[in-house]
Amino acid sequence: MTSVPMPIPSRTQYVLEEIKRRILTGRLTPGQALVETELAAQFGVSKTPVREALKTLAGTGLVVMSQYKGVTVRMVDADMAREVYDVRLLLEPEALRRAVRRGASLDAARDALTRADEATDTAERSLTNREFHRALYLPCGNPLLSRMLDEVRDQAALVSAVAWAADPSWEREASEHREILRLALAGDAGGAARALHAHIASFVLRAFPGAELGAEEGLGGLGIREAQEILEATDTPEATAAPAAQKEDGQA
């Protein structure tokens, strides 16, 4: 590859984003070795920006640095899925609830959903899926909450990439996304949050049955197993809306 002149920080950022993209779209698989010299040659840069990029990716949990094995893409198992999705179940539905309550714009989520439907490959679908979820929680009004979710965003995407490679479930998840967004746009904060909770819980339980998620009680008393049953029920053509649930604050 021909080297492209650019400032050193920009080189590092370019290498960082490209390695991340390859990991999250499955081009670089869990356990695969990441060799500095090979990556530097591929990107047309010196080893320094590659080394710095790999250090950053290690900090986000996407790669693992070992004294004996070097740098490898992080392996994904039920324990990792449990850790990451426990955090998502605790924080993400609440962030969406707050975003809807404050009347935040969800145009970015709608746009991501449209682009996901129009995507022609798994890489684009994977990226737009991440954008959709981030667009739901980002306008929650609490920057710290958004940053906490951002911190596990890449690891969650890695779990998803591995699960999709083994058992593609794009259409089912796209249907769930549309229902979540429908409820959010209708101003149903509680319903949207419950649908998102069910969506997240159901996905990880399908992909990693041994994950044993700890957040057994979800929003409005909705347990994870119950969430899975609800989503299975909505797979039928007759059940296109989220299940009825009690209104917030006990109101009818």
N, C-alpha and C positions, 0 to 999 in steps of 0.2 A: 504494500500500500504506500502511496506517495504521502510523505509528510506534509502537513498543512501548517504553515507558520501561524502561531497564535500564542498569546501570553501563557506562561506556565500554569497559573490557576485555571485558565480556560481548558488547557489540555487535561488537567486532572479531572475537571468536571465532566468533560466529554467522555473520558475513559470510564469514569464512575457511572454515568448514566447509561452508557452502552453495555457495560458488564451487567448492570442491574437489569436492563431490558432483556438481555439474553437469559438471565437466570429466571426472571418472572414469566417469560414466555416459553420456557422449556428448552431453549437451545443449549443452555448449560444445565446439566442435570445434577441432582443431589449426589454428593460424593465425588463429583468430577474435580480433578486437579486444575488449579489455575496457576499456570507457570508465567512468571513475570516476563521472561525473555520472549516467550511465544506471544503473549498479549501485546507486548511493546511492538513486536514486528507486525502484528495484525493491524494495530492502530497507527503505526508510523510515528511512534513517540519513543522517548527514552524510557528506561525502567522506573525512573523517579515518579512520574505521574501515575504509573500503574501501581507502584508500591503504595503511594498515598491513597489511591482509590480503594485498594484492597483493605487498607487499614480502616477506612471509613465504612466500608461494607461489613467488616467484622464487627464494628461498633453497632451497626443496625441489626446484626444477627443473621445476615444473609450468607456470610461465608465464615469459615472457621480457620484460625491460624494455629498450626501445631508445629512444635520444634522438630518433630520427626517426619510428619507427613506433608509439611508445607501448608499451602492454602488450598482449601477445597470448598465447594459449594455445600452449604449446610444440609445435612440429612434431615428428612422429615419423617416423624413417627407419631404415634398416638400421644405420647407425652408432650411433644412440641405443640401438636394441634390443641391439646387440652389447655396448655398454658396460654397460648395466643387467643383462643376463642373464649376462654373464661373472661379475659379482659374485654373483648369485644361485647360479650353478652352483658357485662356489667355496665359498660359505658355508652356503647353506640346507640341502643334504643333510646336511652335517656337524652342523649344529645339530639336525636331526631325529634323527640317529643318537645324539647325546648325550642328547636328551630321552628316547628309548626306553630307552637303557642305564640311565638313572637311575630308571626306572620312573615317570616323571612322568605326571600325569593328562592325558588327551587328550579329556576330556569336551567342552571348548570346540570342538575340531575336529569331533567327532561332531555337536554341535549345529549348527554352521555348515553342515555337509554336509546335514543334514536340512532346514534352512531353505532351502538352495540348491535342493534337489529340489522344495520346495513353492513356490518363488518363481513369481510370475505375470508378471514383467516383467524385462527385461534389466538394469535399474538395480539391482533387489534381488539378482539373481544375481551381478552384478559385485561388489557390496559383500560378499556372503557368501563369494564366492570369495577375496577379500582376507582376510577373517576366518579362513577355513579355513587358509590358508597361514601366517598369523601364529600361529595356535593350535598349529601344528606346531613352529615354531622358538622360540616365546617361553619354554617351560619347559626350555630346553637347559642351564640352570644357569650360563650366562655372560652377565651383563647387557650387557657390551660387545658381544658377538657379536649379541645381540638388537637392540641399538640400531643397529648397523651395517646390519642387514637392514631395520630400520624406516626408515632413511634413504633406501633405494632403493625402498621399498614403493610410494609414490605414483607414481613414475616407471614402475615395472613395471606398475602398474594402468593407466596411460595407454597404454602399449604394447599391453596386452591389449584395452583399449577400442577402439583403432583397428583391431586385428586382427579382433576380433569383429564390428565394423561391416561389414568387408569380407567376412568368411567366418565366420559363426557356427559354433562347434564345441563348444557347451555339452555335448552329450550325451557326446561322446568324452572331454572333460576330466572330466566328472562320474564316468565309469567309471574313469578313471585315479585320481581322488581316492579313490574307494571302495577301490581296490586298495592304494593307499598307506596308508590308514588301517587296512585289514585287517591288513596286515603289521606296522604299528606296534603295534596292539592285541595282536597275537600275540607281541609281544616280539622280533620279528625286526628288530633295529636295522639290520643291514647290508642286508637285503632292502628295507626301507622307504626307506632312504637311496638305494639304487640306483634304485628305482622313482620316487622324487621327482626324482632327477637326470635320468632318462630323460624324465619328464613335462615338465620345464622346457626341456630341450634340444629335444625334439620340437616343442613349441609354437612356439618362436621360429624354428626352421628352417622350419616350415610357413608361418608368417606373413611372415617376412622371409628368403627363401632366400639373399639376398646378405649376411646378417649376418656370416658367417665367424667364428663364435665361436672365441675363442682357447683356451678350456679343453678342448683336444682329448682329454685323458685325465681321465676321471671316476673315481668311486669304484670301487675294485676293478679298475682298468684298463679300465673301461667307457668307450669313446670316444663322442663325441656322435653320429656317424653310426650307430654300432652301437646306441646308445640309441634312435634314431629307428626303426631296423629292428625292434627288439624291440617297441616300442609299436605299430607297424603290424601285427606278428604277433598281438598280443593283441587286435586288433579282431575276430578271428573268434570265433564263439560257443564254439568248443572251447577257446580259450585264455583262460580267465578269471583265471588267476593269473599273477603275475609270473614271469619266467623263473628257472629254478634258477641259483644262483650259488654260488661257493665260500663256505664258512662263514668267519666272521671268525677270524683267528689260525690259520688252517689246520685248524680242527677239523671233523670230519665231522658 
